[in-house]
Amino acid sequence: MPSFRAYVLISQSEIQVETFFRESADHWIYRMYHRLEEALVSNLLDITRLMEAIYQRIIFEEASESLPAKS
């Protein structure tokens, strides 16, 4: 499928986002994000999102991984 150029996997159980971007017919660029201070950047998708923004309303089972409440 030549038009398929990117996909993003976002975990709901832990802080983890994986991105795959097609650079050529047989070459993909892989990147994994797992820190809240990281920014997911994609010129292909025309987006820039902080991991903290992606996970801002998620409450993980372990309290140590939950995001602090905003005042």
Buried (B, 14 or more C-beta within 10 A) or exposed (E): EEEEEEEBEBEEEEBBBBBBBBEEEEEEEEBEBEEBEBEBEBEEBEEEBBBBEBBEEBEBEEEEBEBEEEE
